[in-house]
Amino acid sequence: MRYAQGGGLTGERRVFRERLRMEAAERFAQGDENSVIAHDLRVSVRSVQRWRRAWSQNGPRALASKGPASLPLLSDELFAVLERELAKGPVAHGWPDQTWTLSRIKTLIGRRFHKSYTVQGVAALLKRHGWSCQVPARRALERDEAAVAGWVKETWPSVEEPWRRSTPGSSSRTKPDSR
């Protein structure tokens, strides 16, 4: 079972599928039919046929899980190096501002580790290691809180339209004068 997003089976799901195959192996030894096994285990007959062929050639060990389909490109040690590089900031790596984007991190991984990730792969990598999207915690140094408060109190009410009209309105948006 594969997913369009590049996922695959989780560890728990792999163990579950292996248990199904081992249960099928016990049923093979008892001489049960493929269709009966498929119905009882709620899998396709084709899967049971494939499992039976592997079982008949190499025994139950042929049905054991072989682990995840692929290993992550960046090991935990390399991810620690990536975190140190990210801590230096984008400017240290040649970008004009202090904003990390997924495409910039993808480029950094390519430059630093010679590994190729997709933007979605970078997002999954960061999420897997506990990172999340962030909004800057600090406000601009030039921000004048008194001026902002004054603008909100004096200017904004005149700019913003009132929510309700003081006169009865029209239900027609195309003929607002038909009150």
Order of alpha helices (4+ residues) and beta strands (2+ residues): alpha-alpha-alpha-alpha-alpha-alpha-alpha-alpha
